Amino acid sequence: MSKSLIPAQRREYIQKYLATHKIVRAADLYDLLDASEATVRRDLEWLEHQGILERTHGGAILSQRMTFEPEYQQRAQNHPEDKRNIGALAASLIEEGDIVFINSGTTTTQVIRHIRSDAGISVFTNNLNAALEVGEAGFHLYLVGGEFQSRSNSLAGRFAIENLRQVYANKAIFGVDGISLKHGCTVPSNAEAEVVKLMIERTLGQIIVVADHSKWGVVSNFLIATIDAIDKLVTDEEFDKSAIESLAAHNVESLIAAAGTEIIA
């Protein structure tokens, strides 16, 4: 590509590239645009200021907005194998004697499904769907109560909040609709956000996020945690490698759930 491109042309090219690929490495842009590192950096800074992208370690991701909450069944159809593997790996992090907060969502449902049936643990959750599926679990499973949220098959509201105030956990495992270095972990429902924020506040131990690769760069309406509040991310093999490096710079350990390696009780 010719060096004669003006800034507007370079930035339009970057936008089109991100619209297709979602993620770009700065090193690739040097070659694609035949531009210097300083020029590409200025272009990325300008586009970030416009809200078009978010710069990451060594590149950028497309800023994607989720402004409404999808139906539970609709979400369950997205990346089901990745979610099963993530759920299995996250469940293996739960140790004997743990008290664990787990929120609603399709990936956290997989976490609860993969907890050992004879585990000597207690799980407090607003995930109604998972609670109904578990049946006669060998571990202690507590629903936090509250108002039924039909879109997410979950419980939230004042009763859920008041019940959570009676408990401290030593681990919290929660799913998100979006995760971003700049905007943190977000969900589309304020009711869910209030529940998860309180779970995190009352956790005296590790904060673990479970999210497949499609959640990276997505920003929804309500913040539940900044990146610096997270200890671990459990994700799949397609999660962007530069994102893992960026998260590591914030002291977030990324655990990769490989395909076909489910951990079964």
Order of alpha helices (4+ residues) and beta strands (2+ residues): alpha-beta-alpha-alpha-beta-beta-beta-alpha-alpha-beta-alpha-beta-alpha-beta-beta-beta-alpha-beta-beta-beta-alpha-beta-beta-beta-beta-alpha-beta
